[in-house]
């Protein structure tokens, strides 16, 4: 890890967390990814080598632990980064342009996030309320111009 050569908490923390992919790896772990391939699925442009190095560095500083088997989890120190990741997200939503550049549009992370967050029980309950399993099957098979349509169920609870 490169060093700023300063005994300053901000500089030292940035040495560990300021890398190009580091906070995205933390984000994936905060969102529930545990296995190497699940983490990579949420950050598809990261190489396997770089992801491995990032996980190793986070383990070395005590933010991530490797559990029995091929899984990773945030330690207490890693979970404490929740506020930082959330604050960066809020700042980005507020201050960065709302139109994504063509090179920034990648459906893989979106679909990986949806897979983590979609509550299939709610989707089934919604389908049951509007016509049973046929409605669910129909909603799942709708397509537009050959591309699948994403059906979003908002839970008011």
Secondary structure by P-SEA (a helix, b strand, c coil): ccccccccaaaaaaaacccccaaaaaaaaaaccccaaaaaaacccccaaaaaaaaaaaaaacccccccccbbbbccccccaaaaaaaaaaaaacccccccccccccaaaaaaaaaacccaaaaaaaaaaaccaaaaaaaaacccccbbbbbbbbccc
